[in-house]
Amino acid sequence: MKRSTRNQIKGRGRELKGTIKEKTGRAMNRGDVEAEGAMERIGGKIQKKAGDVEKRLDEDLEEETD
């Protein structure tokens, strides 16, 4: 599996985990858990975007070598 695909998958997982943690914190009225979830969700989005960029670069490099 390419690194870009791994980053996309791991990013989606972190994003989902953060969303769940954020909503749980909100339901339990625990601001610390909610904030932690929000940070994890944002980190997941960043990781997913990094995977998207890597994938695009890989595709562009393949096109140039052809």
Contacts in CASP RR format, 6 or more apart in sequence:
PFRMAT RR
TARGET T0000
AUTHOR 0000-0000-0000
METHOD contacts of the structure
MODEL  1
MKRSTRNQIKGRGRELKGTIKEKTGRAMNRGDVEAEGAMERIGGKIQKKA
GDVEKRLDEDLEEETD
2 54 0 8 1.000
2 55 0 8 1.000
2 58 0 8 1.000
3 51 0 8 1.000
3 54 0 8 1.000
4 51 0 8 1.000
4 52 0 8 1.000
4 54 0 8 1.000
4 55 0 8 1.000
4 58 0 8 1.000
5 51 0 8 1.000
5 55 0 8 1.000
7 47 0 8 1.000
7 48 0 8 1.000
7 50 0 8 1.000
7 51 0 8 1.000
7 54 0 8 1.000
8 48 0 8 1.000
8 51 0 8 1.000
8 52 0 8 1.000
8 55 0 8 1.000
10 44 0 8 1.000
10 47 0 8 1.000
11 43 0 8 1.000
11 44 0 8 1.000
11 45 0 8 1.000
11 47 0 8 1.000
11 48 0 8 1.000
12 44 0 8 1.000
12 48 0 8 1.000
13 44 0 8 1.000
14 40 0 8 1.000
14 41 0 8 1.000
14 43 0 8 1.000
14 44 0 8 1.000
14 47 0 8 1.000
15 40 0 8 1.000
15 41 0 8 1.000
15 43 0 8 1.000
15 44 0 8 1.000
15 45 0 8 1.000
15 48 0 8 1.000
17 37 0 8 1.000
17 40 0 8 1.000
17 41 0 8 1.000
18 37 0 8 1.000
18 38 0 8 1.000
18 40 0 8 1.000
18 41 0 8 1.000
18 44 0 8 1.000
19 37 0 8 1.000
19 41 0 8 1.000
21 33 0 8 1.000
21 34 0 8 1.000
21 36 0 8 1.000
21 37 0 8 1.000
21 40 0 8 1.000
22 33 0 8 1.000
22 34 0 8 1.000
22 37 0 8 1.000
22 38 0 8 1.000
22 40 0 8 1.000
22 41 0 8 1.000
24 33 0 8 1.000
25 31 0 8 1.000
25 33 0 8 1.000
25 34 0 8 1.000
25 37 0 8 1.000
26 34 0 8 1.000
END
